[in-house]
Amino acid sequence: MADETKTLIIEYPAEILWAVQQEQAEFEADARILLAVKLYETGKLTTGLAARMAGVSRSTFIFLLGRHGLSAFGEGPEEVEDDLENARRASHRQ
């Protein structure tokens, strides 16, 4: 079952390509990535499964999460920065 794949067909008007200023292949690749990112964000997929859906490596998918303001570590970039700053302050108090 792990190697089995399914196909999803989504119809869209040709005008969308003009609206987003992309070629068909680029738009469809971005759509795959966006769907995978959203399914990860909602907790439905792991980074590994989402990466497979997006058609990229897991490390590339983790990078893409950052470009979409998400973290593979369950927190947003701002929360990670706040945690880092709090840890630095706590280590200076001792």
N, C-alpha and C positions, 0 to 999 in steps of 0.2 A: 504493500500500500504506500510506502514512503516514496517510491519512484513514480507512482501514478500521478498524472496531472489532468486538470480539467481546463476547459476553455470558457471564458466569459466574453460574450459579444455585447458591446454597448453601441447602440446607434446614436449618432450625433449629426447635426446639420453641418454641412461643409463650411458655413459662415463662421463656425467656431474657430477654424484654422486661421481665418482672416482676423478675427477678433483677438486671438492670442498671439498672432504673428509667428506661427510655427508651421513647420512642415508636418505632414501626417505622422511620420515615424517618431518625430520628436515629441509631438503632442501625446501620442499613445504611450510612449515611454514615461513621460511625466505623469500621465494619468495612472499608470501602474504604480509608480512611486508614491503618488499622493494617496491612493487607496491603501497601500501598504502602511504608510505613515499613520493614516487615520485609524486603521485597525489596530496598530500598535498603541497609539495614543489612548484608545478606548479600552485597552487591556485585553483585546480579543486575540492578539498574536504576540508571540515572543519576537525578539529582534531577529533570531535565526529564521523563523518562518516568514516574517515580514520581508526580510532580505531576499529570500527565495522568491516570494511573490513579486517583489520589485525587480528581480533579475540582476541583483548586484551582490557583492560579497557582504558578509556581516559587518566587517569593518567599514566598508563604504556606506552601508545603511546607517550605522551609528553616526558617521559624519553627516549624512543627510538629515538625520534627526536634529542635529545642532543647527543646520541651516533653516529648519522649520521651527526653531525655538523650543525644541523638546530635548530631553535627556534620556539616555539609555539607562540611567541610574535612578529613574523614578522621580526626579526633581527637575525643575526648570533651571536654566543657567543662572538666573538671579539667586535662586535658593542655594545652589552650589557655592556661588560666590559669597553669600551671607554666611554659610556654614564654614567656609574657609576662613573668613575674617573672624568669626567667633572663636574658631580653634586657635588662630594666631594670638588673639587677645588672651585667651585662657592660658596658653603656654607661657606668656610673658608675666602672668601673675604669680607663677610658682617660683 
